Structures are given as C-alpha cells and as structure tokens.
Amino acid sequence: MAANKRIGVTRDASLVDQAYYMIRERILRGQAPLGSALSRRKLATEFGMSLLPVSEALQRLENDGLVESQPRAGTRVRIPSESEVRGRYVVRGALEAESARLCCANATFQQRLELRRLAEQLDTLYARSQERKNDTDFFYVVQEQHVNLHMRIAEFARCQELREAIERTHILIYNWFFDASTPGRSLPPGFHSKLIEKVAGDDPDAADRAMREHVRFGLGSVLEQLARANNATDWRLRVKKENEADEDNETNGLAVANIEPLA
C-alpha cells in the first residue's frame, strides 16, 4: 500500500507523519505483535529516511500508548496492563453508550438506513475474515470499516463534543490494537446488525444497554492474550539478542566483502 494511501497520510505529509502512520499501520495490521522490538535504525533504513523522523514518530506512538521504551532496552510494541485494558473498556463503554443513546434519539430515517447497511456489510466482512485469518490486508480493511461504523454512530448523535472525545481518546484505535492482539477471534453472526437494531430503534435506553454489551464482548480473550505476552521472555533480553544478531550479520557481511576473489 502506497504511503499516501494510508489513513491520515497525504502527499504533503512530513517525514515524521509518514513514519508515524507507517509504523502505526504495521502495529494495527498485527505485523508487529505485542512486545515485538522496534529498531529505529532498521525502520529508518526501510523507510529511506534518517533516524530523527523515525525517533519522533516513535515518541508520538509512545504518547498514544501503542509503544513503550526503556533506557538501554530499546522500544517495543506496548503490552498494556490488565487494569489499563479494563479502564479503556470502561471509557469506551461510557462514551459509546451515550453516543448510541443520542443517535437513537436524533438520527434521521436515512441515517438509520445507512447504519443498517454499514452493519450488514461489516458482519459480512467479519464472517469472511474467518477464512482469511492470516490476511493482514483484509484484517486492515475490516477494522477500517469497524471504525467507520462507530464514528457514523457518533456523527449521527449530533453532539460534536462527544464525537471529538471519542476521537481524542483513541478508544476505537485501542479497540483495533486489542483486536490485532487476538488474531482469529470470531464474532457471533449478525453481531453488528443486532447492535444497530437497537441504535436505529426507538428506545434510547435499549440502545445504551446494547452498546455497553457490544463493547464488553471479547474482553476476556484480550486479557488472556495479554497475559501470554507478559509471560514471554523479558523484552530487554529479547531486544539485546536481536541487536546482537544484527551485529553478527553486519560483521559477517563485512568479512565476506573483504575476501579477495580467486584469480
């Protein structure tokens, strides 16, 4: 996928922006799993840029809560704590439940039809994803559509401040991040269509309850995956091993380069 096709990247994006979105996309595709090392030098070489924009991009991602760094240990994809994940689910539930309530009260007839159409399309994509579990491109498309549906609900709620709060807290991006950590997780048939039946209905309280139940689904699977990631080898040791392997490869490469060809 070309850089200017990525979410949030335009032709005039700075190098920092380009590096930020390319690394974030890699994480959200599941190509950089929880706890995996992120080498500034490797990324800079791959992206064809200096270390500075890559370092600034990683700092932004650390501020977003997607990566973490430690002195003399390096940078890795962040493994959130159980309490943090639970907290993120609470925040998302509170914001999106109010979004669903207001959408149920304020959406027009055409907007309700659009939500039903988007939900049906998303359920179809999720069903197909079970046959394409290792297809990161397809996973990315599904997650884009998921974010789109939930942001439409927020838009049709007609509360700009609430919509901005959902965007600013990155709750949908965190949900995407958590989904990427639990590959292959299946959803019940019609999962999103059943939600929209309530959101596009005539009972705001029912819409509120449906959204809270919707948001909580799958929390147990995410916590199990995080527990497994936290039990893996200490990340400082893993990063050190990877760096030593890189140094060995560079040394071997130099040795090969210095061998004079036979006459």
C-alpha positions as a printed NumPy array, in Angstrom:
array([[  0.   ,   0.   ,   0.   ],
       [  1.472,   3.362,  -1.007],
       [  2.317,   5.785,   1.786],
       [ -0.179,   8.404,   0.586],
       [ -2.968,   5.81 ,   0.688],
       [ -2.58 ,   5.12 ,   4.39 ],
       [ -5.06 ,   6.505,   6.884],
       [ -4.1  ,  10.073,   7.745],
       [ -1.231,  10.322,   5.237],
       [ -1.32 ,  12.884,   2.427],
       [  1.137,  13.751,  -0.322],
       [  2.356,  16.72 ,   1.75 ],
       [  2.789,  14.801,   4.996],
       [  6.091,  15.372,   6.783],
       [  8.587,  12.564,   7.162],
       [  7.572,  12.29 ,  10.819],
       [  3.927,  11.877,   9.818],
       [  4.824,   9.288,   7.195],
       [  6.921,   7.278,   9.658],
       [  4.209,   7.591,  12.327],
       [  1.433,   6.239,  10.134],
       [  3.553,   3.511,   8.575],
       [  4.625,   2.175,  11.975],
       [  1.109,   2.526,  13.37 ],
       [ -0.324,   0.686,  10.388],
       [  2.164,  -2.139,  10.915],
       [  1.043,  -2.454,  14.541],
       [ -2.654,  -2.293,  13.686],
       [ -2.249,  -4.908,  10.955],
       [ -0.807,  -7.261,  13.555],
       [  2.507,  -7.392,  11.673],
       [  4.276,  -6.061,  14.783],
       [  2.706,  -8.103,  17.594],
       [  2.592,  -7.235,  21.281],
       [  6.075,  -6.999,  22.781],
       [  7.926,  -7.081,  19.455],
       [ 11.032,  -4.905,  19.202],
       [ 11.037,  -1.778,  17.037],
       [ 14.533,  -0.843,  15.898],
       [ 14.905,   2.821,  14.954],
       [ 17.843,   2.01 ,  12.703],
       [ 16.027,  -0.78 ,  10.874],
       [ 12.91 ,   1.332,  10.386],
       [ 14.913,   4.32 ,   9.139],
       [ 16.697,   2.13 ,   6.606],
       [ 13.458,   0.521,   5.477],
       [ 11.648,   3.856,   5.115],
       [ 14.605,   5.546,   3.423],
       [ 14.901,   8.361,   5.963],
       [ 17.163,   9.448,   8.811],
       [ 16.827,   8.37 ,  12.435],
       [ 15.338,  11.712,  13.565],
       [ 11.853,  11.448,  11.983],
       [ 11.605,   7.783,  12.999],
       [ 12.529,   8.663,  16.587],
       [  9.939,  11.454,  16.669],
       [  7.311,   9.128,  15.188],
       [  8.013,   6.508,  17.859],
       [  7.722,   9.191,  20.531],
       [  4.272,  10.109,  19.199],
       [  3.268,   6.459,  19.223],
       [  4.52 ,   6.193,  22.795],
       [  2.362,   9.195,  23.714],
       [ -0.569,   7.379,  22.072],
       [  0.094,   4.327,  24.236],
       [  0.955,   1.959,  21.371],
       [  4.695,   1.574,  22.02 ],
       [  6.989,   1.857,  25.029],
       [ 10.695,   2.492,  25.55 ],
       [ 13.222,   1.914,  28.293],
       [ 16.839,   3.122,  28.554],
       [ 19.34 ,   0.55 ,  27.222],
       [ 16.44 ,  -1.759,  26.394],
       [ 15.029,  -0.172,  23.258],
       [ 11.48 ,   0.286,  22.02 ],
       [  8.765,  -2.312,  21.604],
       [  5.076,  -2.599,  20.844],
       [  3.434,  -1.918,  24.176],
       [  1.844,  -4.654,  26.282],
       [ -0.884,  -2.899,  28.299],
       [ -1.591,  -3.978,  31.857],
       [ -4.841,  -5.708,  32.738],
       [ -6.035,  -2.704,  34.733],
       [ -5.346,  -0.374,  31.801],
       [ -7.25 ,  -2.571,  29.352],
       [-10.207,  -2.741,  31.705],
       [-10.042,   1.025,  32.082],
       [-10.022,   1.541,  28.31 ],
       [-13.105,  -0.65 ,  28.026],
       [-14.852,   1.406,  30.723],
       [-14.074,   4.672,  28.913],
       [-15.163,   3.296,  25.561],
       [-18.353,   1.898,  27.055],
       [-19.267,   5.207,  28.662],
       [-18.607,   7.329,  25.572],
       [-20.107,   4.982,  23.013],
       [-23.169,   4.171,  25.112],
       [-24.001,   7.876,  25.224],
       [-23.271,   8.087,  21.506],
       [-25.714,   5.241,  20.855],
       [-28.347,   6.832,  23.089],
       [-28.147,  10.183,  21.304],
       [-28.006,   8.553,  17.876],
       [-31.189,   6.627,  18.671],
       [-32.88 ,   9.89 ,  19.648],
       [-31.543,  12.16 ,  16.897],
       [-30.68 ,  10.192,  13.725],
       [-32.786,  10.77 ,  10.629],
       [-34.555,   7.983,   8.752],
       [-31.879,   7.993,   6.03 ],
       [-29.107,   7.893,   8.599],
       [-30.693,   4.863,  10.269],
       [-30.835,   3.122,   6.906],
       [-27.156,   3.888,   6.347],
       [-26.23 ,   2.409,   9.74 ],
       [-28.125,  -0.793,   8.93 ],
       [-26.359,  -1.051,   5.571],
       [-22.921,  -0.484,   7.115],
       [-23.597,  -3.042,   9.851],
       [-24.654,  -5.703,   7.346],
       [-21.526,  -5.073,   5.274],
       [-19.328,  -5.27 ,   8.369],
       [-20.91 ,  -8.549,   9.515],
       [-20.241,  -9.988,   6.057],
       [-16.59 ,  -8.92 ,   6.237],
       [-16.158, -10.426,   9.704],
       [-17.682, -13.715,   8.505],
       [-15.243, -13.829,   5.581],
       [-12.316, -12.987,   7.834],
       [-12.569, -16.457,   9.404],
       [-11.467, -17.868,   6.071],
       [ -8.646, -15.314,   5.739],
       [ -7.129, -15.337,   9.215],
       [ -3.583, -14.689,   8.011],
       [ -4.518, -11.964,   5.531],
       [ -3.352,  -8.748,   7.208],
       [ -4.618,  -6.619,   4.316],
       [ -8.135,  -7.993,   4.738],
       [ -7.947,  -7.575,   8.531],
       [ -6.989,  -3.932,   7.997],
       [ -9.996,  -3.334,   5.717],
       [-12.351,  -4.94 ,   8.237],
       [-11.033,  -2.762,  11.045],
       [-11.31 ,   0.38 ,   8.909],
       [-14.972,  -0.425,   8.297],
       [-15.489,  -1.094,  12.004],
       [-14.126,   2.329,  12.939],
       [-16.252,   3.899,  10.196],
       [-19.466,   2.369,  11.553],
       [-18.846,   3.519,  15.111],
       [-17.813,   7.007,  14.021],
       [-21.024,   7.237,  11.969],
       [-22.997,   6.488,  15.129],
       [-21.113,   9.293,  16.882],
       [-21.718,  11.653,  13.956],
       [-25.456,  10.925,  13.85 ],
       [-25.678,  11.525,  17.616],
       [-25.34 ,  15.237,  16.743],
       [-23.029,  16.103,  19.611],
       [-19.756,  17.462,  18.284],
       [-18.083,  17.437,  21.695],
       [-18.89 ,  13.758,  22.194],
       [-17.61 ,  12.87 ,  18.736],
       [-14.38 ,  14.767,  19.393],
       [-13.966,  12.996,  22.754],
       [-14.239,   9.605,  21.023],
       [-11.581,  10.641,  18.509],
       [ -9.316,  12.339,  21.041],
       [ -9.216,   9.399,  23.463],
       [ -8.348,   6.96 ,  20.625],
       [-10.831,   4.43 ,  22.046],
       [-11.556,   2.918,  18.629],
       [ -7.858,   2.739,  17.755],
       [ -7.21 ,   0.981,  21.077],
       [-10.002,  -1.472,  20.262],
       [ -8.308,  -2.094,  16.888],
       [ -4.99 ,  -2.559,  18.702],
       [ -6.568,  -5.074,  21.092],
       [ -8.216,  -6.932,  18.194],
       [ -4.845,  -7.18 ,  16.465],
       [ -3.508,  -8.875,  19.606],
       [ -6.173, -11.608,  19.419],
       [ -5.996, -12.865,  15.796],
       [ -8.687, -15.251,  14.678],
       [-11.223, -14.154,  17.282],
       [-14.704, -14.813,  15.91 ],
       [-17.889, -12.817,  16.441],
       [-21.453, -14.139,  16.661],
       [-23.424, -13.973,  13.38 ],
       [-25.055, -10.59 ,  12.842],
       [-23.09 ,  -9.074,  15.732],
       [-23.183,  -5.506,  14.439],
       [-26.609,  -5.741,  12.821],
       [-28.109,  -6.691,  16.187],
       [-26.458,  -3.667,  17.755],
       [-27.808,  -1.341,  15.077],
       [-31.321,  -2.742,  15.514],
       [-31.276,  -1.072,  18.932],
       [-29.296,   2.03 ,  17.957],
       [-31.613,   2.688,  14.982],
       [-34.703,   1.79 ,  17.   ],
       [-36.956,   3.976,  19.128],
       [-35.691,   3.228,  22.659],
       [-32.583,   5.207,  23.698],
       [-32.216,   3.181,  26.912],
       [-32.144,  -0.07 ,  24.893],
       [-29.527,   1.473,  22.575],
       [-27.412,   2.391,  25.597],
       [-27.578,  -1.14 ,  27.025],
       [-26.9  ,  -2.772,  23.654],
       [-23.775,  -0.68 ,  23.11 ],
       [-22.4  ,  -1.448,  26.573],
       [-22.849,  -5.189,  25.967],
       [-21.338,  -4.819,  22.491],
       [-18.241,  -3.069,  23.824],
       [-17.625,  -5.628,  26.604],
       [-17.684,  -8.578,  24.213],
       [-14.288, -10.235,  23.832],
       [-12.64 ,  -8.586,  26.848],
       [-11.727, -11.987,  28.286],
       [ -9.927, -13.045,  25.087],
       [ -7.897,  -9.84 ,  25.058],
       [ -6.857, -10.264,  28.698],
       [ -5.796, -13.878,  28.063],
       [ -3.625, -12.831,  25.124],
       [ -2.032, -10.025,  27.13 ],
       [ -1.258, -12.443,  29.947],
       [  0.551, -14.736,  27.493],
       [  2.502, -11.792,  26.082],
       [  3.531, -10.646,  29.561],
       [  4.779, -14.149,  30.382],
       [  7.111, -14.161,  27.372],
       [ 10.86 , -13.604,  27.601],
       [ 11.856, -10.297,  29.167],
       [ 11.81 ,  -7.732,  26.381],
       [ 15.166,  -6.248,  27.294],
       [ 16.791,  -9.65 ,  26.769],
       [ 14.895, -10.158,  23.514],
       [ 15.905,  -6.751,  22.146],
       [ 19.515,  -7.392,  23.18 ],
       [ 19.527, -10.738,  21.339],
       [ 18.075,  -9.14 ,  18.213],
       [ 20.669,  -6.37 ,  18.313],
       [ 23.47 ,  -8.909,  18.772],
       [ 22.135, -10.872,  15.798],
       [ 22.171,  -7.697,  13.697],
       [ 25.77 ,  -7.006,  14.714],
       [ 26.76 , -10.58 ,  13.797],
       [ 25.126, -10.208,  10.387],
       [ 26.925,  -6.908,   9.791],
       [ 30.255,  -8.464,  10.835],
       [ 29.726, -11.459,   8.582],
       [ 28.81 ,  -9.16 ,   5.736],
       [ 31.992,  -7.164,   6.177],
       [ 34.055, -10.338,   6.339],
       [ 32.56 , -11.589,   3.106],
       [ 33.095,  -8.221,   1.461],
       [ 36.801,  -8.281,   2.426],
       [ 37.517, -11.715,   0.914],
       [ 39.515, -11.249,  -2.232],
       [ 38.081, -13.107,  -5.234],
       [ 40.084, -16.051,  -6.534],
       [ 42.139, -15.372,  -9.634]])
